[in-house]
């Protein structure tokens, strides 16, 4: 299982995550911050759990590219 977490309130809107993992992230038109698609919010931590291991590489690349290091990816 792949678990991806985004600390959205710390997002600076650089857009790297959207460029590297467009199926998991998009930019909000309201505030210019990243949105983790189909995620659940728990106290500012937006999380998805997926059995689709095809998203792993894209999400890991997005996490590495994030300049404020607010994306966490785990392969459980």
C-alpha positions in Angstrom: 0.0 0.0 0.0 1.2 3.5 -0.9 0.5 6.2 1.7 1.0 9.9 0.6 0.7 12.8 3.0 0.7 16.5 2.3 1.0 19.3 4.9 -1.0 21.7 2.8 -0.8 24.8 5.1 3.0 24.9 4.6 2.7 24.8 0.8 4.4 27.7 -1.1 2.7 26.9 -4.4 5.8 26.1 -6.4 3.8 23.6 -8.6 6.6 20.9 -8.7 4.3 18.2 -7.3 1.7 18.9 -10.0 4.3 18.7 -12.7 5.7 15.4 -11.4 2.5 13.7 -10.2 -0.4 15.3 -12.1 -2.7 12.4 -11.3 -2.3 12.9 -7.5 -1.8 16.7 -7.2 -3.4 19.9 -8.6 -3.1 23.5 -7.7 -6.0 25.3 -6.0 -7.5 28.2 -7.9 -8.6 29.7 -4.5 -5.3 30.0 -2.7 -2.6 28.8 -5.1 -1.6 25.8 -2.9 -1.3 22.2 -3.8 -4.2 19.8 -3.3 -3.7 16.1 -2.8 -6.6 14.6 -4.8 -9.0 12.2 -3.1 -7.3 12.9 0.3 -8.7 12.9 3.8 -7.8 15.9 6.0 -6.8 15.2 9.6 -5.6 18.4 11.4 -3.9 19.9 8.3 -2.4 16.6 7.1 -4.0 15.4 3.8 -3.6 11.7 3.3 -4.4 9.1 0.6 -3.9 5.4 0.9 -3.7 3.5 -2.4 -3.1 -0.1 -3.5 -2.0 1.3 -6.9 1.8 1.1 -6.8 1.9 2.8 -10.1 1.7 6.2 -8.3 4.7 5.4 -6.1 7.5 6.7 -8.3 5.7 9.9 -9.3 4.8 10.7 -5.7 8.4 10.0 -4.5 9.7 12.3 -7.2 7.2 15.0 -6.1 8.3 14.6 -2.5 12.0 14.9 -3.5 11.4 18.0 -5.6 9.3 19.8 -2.9 11.4 22.7 -1.7 9.6 22.9 1.7 9.6 19.1 2.2 5.9 18.8 3.0 5.1 15.6 1.1 5.7 12.3 2.7 5.5 9.0 0.8 5.6 5.5 2.3 5.4 2.1 0.6 3.9 -0.2 3.3 
